[in-house]
Structures are given as structure tokens and as C-alpha cells.
């Protein structure tokens, strides 16, 4: 499997009455996690709102990508914050359930990508 030489993950965030929303787009892997980790740590440490993470347009590329999510979950718990994934691809949803992290996945339908044609 070939991956682009310059993989980019984008992050958008906003707050509302429901909490602090974070949307990730791109591929989480060993190449993208270092910078992303710093931003996610700041977000987790920056307040007491529920943290709602949207992974609908995000691919977990390897164990490092998955690990940063688990790390943020643990960091949020230590800070008495709620951490929930509110959207994810079916593969990501399965990975979370297999890792016994199904409790952080909100009540949503996993995103099914439509075929482009």
C-alpha cells in the first residue's frame, strides 16, 4: 500500500452548548501524529467542556494513529473531562470496539462513504 509522501491532517474546532467539538480530516499515522498530539493535548488541557471528536473524514493509518486517540482519552479522564467520538468510519468504529473502547463511541451510525462515480 502506497501513501502520499506528505500526508496532512487538518483539525477544526468550535465550542457550543454541547461541548468542545474537534473534527479531524486525513490519515492518523506515525508521520502525522507528532504535531497533532501537541494540538490535541492543548485542547484537552484547555477546558472542562465535553470533548466531542468527529472522525468521519479521518483514517486510522497505524497503531500510532490509534494510540494518540487512546492517549487523549486517558488525558481527558485525568482532567475529569468527557471524551466521546461522535462520528467515525466503520473500520475505526470496529477498532475502538475491539480495543474495548466502545464506551467512548457516541450513539451514531458509522459513516458509510458513497461510491464516487
One Martini backbone bead per residue (centre of mass of N, CA, C, O) as a GRO file, in nm:
protein
  117
    1UNK     BB    1   0.094   0.038   0.026
    2UNK     BB    2   0.050   0.366  -0.073
    3UNK     BB    3   0.168   0.684   0.038
    4UNK     BB    4   0.187   0.989   0.075
    5UNK     BB    5   0.455   1.189   0.144
    6UNK     BB    6   0.236   1.431   0.234
    7UNK     BB    7   0.073   1.411   0.508
    8UNK     BB    8  -0.246   1.549   0.616
    9UNK     BB    9  -0.388   1.702   0.906
   10UNK     BB   10  -0.695   1.829   0.995
   11UNK     BB   11  -0.828   2.088   1.222
   12UNK     BB   12  -1.140   2.146   1.383
   13UNK     BB   13  -1.290   2.400   1.604
   14UNK     BB   14  -1.562   2.416   1.852
   15UNK     BB   15  -1.810   2.582   2.053
   16UNK     BB   16  -2.085   2.472   2.262
   17UNK     BB   17  -2.329   2.344   2.459
   18UNK     BB   18  -2.212   2.043   2.414
   19UNK     BB   19  -1.906   2.150   2.346
   20UNK     BB   20  -1.594   2.036   2.224
   21UNK     BB   21  -1.522   2.045   1.890
   22UNK     BB   22  -1.351   1.787   1.686
   23UNK     BB   23  -1.215   1.780   1.354
   24UNK     BB   24  -1.086   1.520   1.153
   25UNK     BB   25  -0.855   1.514   0.864
   26UNK     BB   26  -0.724   1.216   0.749
   27UNK     BB   27  -0.413   1.059   0.847
   28UNK     BB   28  -0.332   0.853   1.115
   29UNK     BB   29   0.018   0.856   1.183
   30UNK     BB   30   0.354   0.864   1.232
   31UNK     BB   31   0.365   1.143   1.058
   32UNK     BB   32   0.108   1.312   1.205
   33UNK     BB   33   0.105   1.295   1.526
   34UNK     BB   34   0.307   1.491   1.662
   35UNK     BB   35   0.155   1.762   1.605
   36UNK     BB   36  -0.128   1.672   1.692
   37UNK     BB   37  -0.072   1.610   1.988
   38UNK     BB   38  -0.027   1.903   2.082
   39UNK     BB   39  -0.310   2.005   2.013
   40UNK     BB   40  -0.476   1.798   2.176
   41UNK     BB   41  -0.357   1.864   2.452
   42UNK     BB   42  -0.453   2.154   2.460
   43UNK     BB   43  -0.754   2.093   2.440
   44UNK     BB   44  -0.777   1.911   2.690
   45UNK     BB   45  -0.635   2.132   2.894
   46UNK     BB   46  -0.846   2.395   2.816
   47UNK     BB   47  -1.096   2.242   2.968
   48UNK     BB   48  -1.443   2.123   3.077
   49UNK     BB   49  -1.559   2.025   2.836
   50UNK     BB   50  -1.681   1.833   2.626
   51UNK     BB   51  -1.532   1.593   2.408
   52UNK     BB   52  -1.590   1.606   2.049
   53UNK     BB   53  -1.511   1.357   1.808
   54UNK     BB   54  -1.454   1.377   1.453
   55UNK     BB   55  -1.391   1.084   1.219
   56UNK     BB   56  -1.531   1.075   0.931
   57UNK     BB   57  -1.243   1.201   0.779
   58UNK     BB   58  -1.075   0.965   0.928
   59UNK     BB   59  -0.776   0.773   0.931
   60UNK     BB   60  -0.644   0.483   1.062
   61UNK     BB   61  -0.315   0.387   0.983
   62UNK     BB   62  -0.203   0.316   1.280
   63UNK     BB   63  -0.101   0.270   1.602
   64UNK     BB   64  -0.032   0.569   1.645
   65UNK     BB   65  -0.310   0.683   1.571
   66UNK     BB   66  -0.464   0.524   1.786
   67UNK     BB   67  -0.295   0.611   2.037
   68UNK     BB   68  -0.373   0.916   2.044
   69UNK     BB   69  -0.665   0.863   2.130
   70UNK     BB   70  -0.609   0.713   2.393
   71UNK     BB   71  -0.440   0.937   2.520
   72UNK     BB   72  -0.670   1.151   2.521
   73UNK     BB   73  -0.865   0.998   2.693
   74UNK     BB   74  -0.684   0.979   2.946
   75UNK     BB   75  -0.635   1.282   2.978
   76UNK     BB   76  -0.931   1.359   3.015
   77UNK     BB   77  -0.986   1.190   3.268
   78UNK     BB   78  -0.773   1.329   3.449
   79UNK     BB   79  -0.949   1.610   3.387
   80UNK     BB   80  -1.261   1.542   3.402
   81UNK     BB   81  -1.332   1.457   3.105
   82UNK     BB   82  -1.517   1.415   2.830
   83UNK     BB   83  -1.488   1.148   2.574
   84UNK     BB   84  -1.613   1.159   2.233
   85UNK     BB   85  -1.720   0.977   1.957
   86UNK     BB   86  -1.944   1.097   1.690
   87UNK     BB   87  -1.761   0.993   1.439
   88UNK     BB   88  -1.706   0.712   1.202
   89UNK     BB   89  -1.567   0.477   1.055
   90UNK     BB   90  -1.614   0.147   1.054
   91UNK     BB   91  -1.320   0.067   1.120
   92UNK     BB   92  -1.290   0.249   1.370
   93UNK     BB   93  -1.524   0.133   1.527
   94UNK     BB   94  -1.405  -0.154   1.547
   95UNK     BB   95  -1.140  -0.084   1.690
   96UNK     BB   96  -1.270   0.030   1.946
   97UNK     BB   97  -1.424  -0.223   2.027
   98UNK     BB   98  -1.175  -0.420   2.037
   99UNK     BB   99  -1.039  -0.215   2.262
  100UNK     BB  100  -1.268  -0.145   2.467
  101UNK     BB  101  -1.397   0.162   2.345
  102UNK     BB  102  -1.714   0.181   2.302
  103UNK     BB  103  -1.785   0.404   2.527
  104UNK     BB  104  -1.672   0.655   2.335
  105UNK     BB  105  -1.898   0.587   2.145
  106UNK     BB  106  -2.145   0.722   2.016
  107UNK     BB  107  -2.480   0.754   1.908
  108UNK     BB  108  -2.407   0.632   1.592
  109UNK     BB  109  -2.359   0.616   1.260
  110UNK     BB  110  -2.154   0.493   1.069
  111UNK     BB  111  -1.968   0.592   0.815
  112UNK     BB  112  -2.065   0.587   0.469
  113UNK     BB  113  -1.916   0.572   0.174
  114UNK     BB  114  -1.965   0.692  -0.125
  115UNK     BB  115  -1.960   0.629  -0.442
  116UNK     BB  116  -1.764   0.737  -0.701
  117UNK     BB  117  -1.919   0.813  -1.045
   0.00000   0.00000   0.00000
